[in-house]
C-alpha cells in the first residue's frame, strides 16, 4: 500500500499585526520573501518569512489574539544558543535563561513572540 509522503511543512501563525511580526522575526534572522498588501492598503495582511531552511507564514487574524491560547511550540535551531540569546537580549528581547534538559544537551531557551507564540530557541 502506498502512503502519503509529506514533502515540506510550513507553519502559518495568525497574528494581530503582520508588520510587527515581520520586524520581530527579523531579529531571529528571517527575511521577507513575499507579502500580500490589499489594493488601497499600505500594510501587509500576509507574509512568507525565510531563514535558511526555516519557513514561516504569518497572516492577520480574523479576531483578537488571546496570548493564553497559543498552544503550539515552535522550535528554532541555532549554531550557538548562548550567542543567539545574547544578541536577542541586546536587541531588547527577553528570552529565558538557557536550560539543558536531557533531550536538548546543547541548551534551549524560551522566547514569546508579540502574539504569545512560544519559540523554543535551541542548539542541538
GIHURA-V890793 format. One record per backbone hydrogen bond with DSSP energy under -1.0 kcal/mol. CO is the residue of the C=O (numbers start at 1). NH is the residue of the N-H. E is the energy in kcal/mol with one decimal. If there is no record, write none. Layout:
{{CO NH E} {CO NH E}}
This chain:
{{11 57 -2.8} {13 59 -1.9} {15 61 -2.8} {17 21 -2.0} {18 22 -2.5} {19 23 -2.1} {20 24 -2.3} {21 25 -2.8} {22 26 -1.4} {24 27 -1.1} {25 28 -1.1} {25 30 -2.3} {26 29 -1.7} {31 50 -2.5} {34 48 -2.7} {36 45 -3.0} {38 41 -2.3} {45 60 -2.7} {46 36 -2.1} {47 58 -2.3} {48 33 -3.0} {48 34 -1.2} {49 56 -2.2} {50 31 -3.0} {51 54 -2.6} {54 51 -2.4} {56 49 -3.2} {57 13 -2.7} {58 47 -2.4} {59 15 -2.8} {66 69 -2.5} {69 71 -1.4} {74 120 -3.5} {76 122 -3.0} {80 84 -2.2} {81 85 -2.7} {82 86 -2.2} {83 87 -2.3} {84 88 -2.2} {85 89 -2.5} {86 90 -2.2} {87 91 -1.1} {88 93 -2.5} {89 92 -1.8} {99 108 -2.3} {101 104 -1.8} {104 107 -2.0} {107 123 -2.4} {108 99 -3.1} {109 121 -2.9} {110 96 -2.8} {111 119 -3.5} {113 116 -2.3} {117 113 -2.4} {118 74 -2.7} {119 111 -2.4} {120 76 -2.8} {121 109 -2.4} {122 78 -2.9}}
